[in-house]
Amino acid sequence: MNIQFEFPGPSETLSNSEGRSAAKDNALLEDFETRLQHLENRLQDLDVDSRLVFLKSGPHVFDAVLDLRVKVDAVRWMLRVARHLGDPERARVFATVANSIDQLEDALETELSAA
């Protein structure tokens, strides 16, 4: 059984067969790290006011920049864990990381256009 994941960014394909090399994994890791660093750099320069939002539990102050920073750190931790996993598990985590980074980039663009 050969499972493949297509990533929208750097057209890389991961499979759990023996054909996937450590070089491809390292290239993906470097790409993910570069994208996360770019997100982090853009978040440092971003100054967005906090907003008051109403939840079921009551009013809450929402800081979008802090929320995005926490999520970037969470994705970094996923990458750290992925480095220690075997093939099928690593491929699943890489797919999750790629999706998460795409969503973070979209969220940042949304915040920038709203600011």
N, C-alpha and C positions, 0 to 999 in steps of 0.2 A: 504494500500500500504506500503510495507516494502522495503526501499532502503538500500543496504549494500555496504560498501567500504572495499576493501582488501588492507592492507598496506604491502609493501614488507619487511619492517624491522621487527618490533615485531609483529608477526602474530595476530593482533587485528582486530576485525570486528566491525564496527560501524553501527548501524541501527537507524532509526528514530522512532522505536517502543518503548514502555515503558520498554522493556527488557534491554536497555542500562543503565548502572548505572553511577552515579557520580564517582564511584571508577575507572571505565574504562576510563572515561574522564580524571580524575586526573593522571592515569597511563600514558595515551598518552601524556598529557601535560608535565609530568616529563621526558618521553622519548625524546620528541621534545626538551625540554630545555637542556637535557644532550647532545644531538647530536649537538645543536647549540653552546653550550659552548665548546665542543670538536673542532668544526670548528673554533671558535674564537681563541682558544688557539693555534691551528696549524697555523692560519693566523698571529699571533703575531710573531712567529718564522720564518716566510717566508720572504725572502728578494729577490724580483724579480725586475729586472730593468724595467722601463717604456719603452714603445715602441711608435714609431711614426706610426700612421695609417692615411690613407687618406680617408676622408669622402667626400660626395658631397659638403659640405660647406668648405672643405679645409683640411689641415693637423691638426691632433689632437694627443695630448700625451695621451696614454692609459696606466693606471696603473691597472693591473689585481688584485693586492692585495686590493687596495682601492675599486675597483668594487665589489669584493667578500665581503668585510666588510660591504659595504652599503647594499648589498643584505641580509646578515645575519641579520642586524638591521631591514630591512623591514619584514623579516619573524618573528622576535620577535614581531613586532607591530601587525602582523596578529594574533599571539597567544594571545596578549593582548585583541584584539577585540573579538576573538572567546570565551573568557571567559565570555563575556556578552551577547552572542547570545543564542537563543533557539535551540532546537534539530535539525531540518532539516538544518538550516543555519550553525550551529556549525559543523555538519558533513561535509558539503561542504567545509568550511574553513579548517577543519582538513585534508581533502583530498588534498587541495591545498598546505597546509603546508608540508605534507608528500612528495608530489611531488617536491616541491621547495627545501627541505632539501636534497633529493636524488640528484637533479641536482647540488646543491652547492657542495655536497661531490664529485660528479663526476668531476666537474670543478676544484676543488682543487687538486684532483689526477692528472688531466691533467696538471695543472700548475706545480705540483711537479715533474712529469716525464719530463716535458720540461725544468725545471731549471737545 
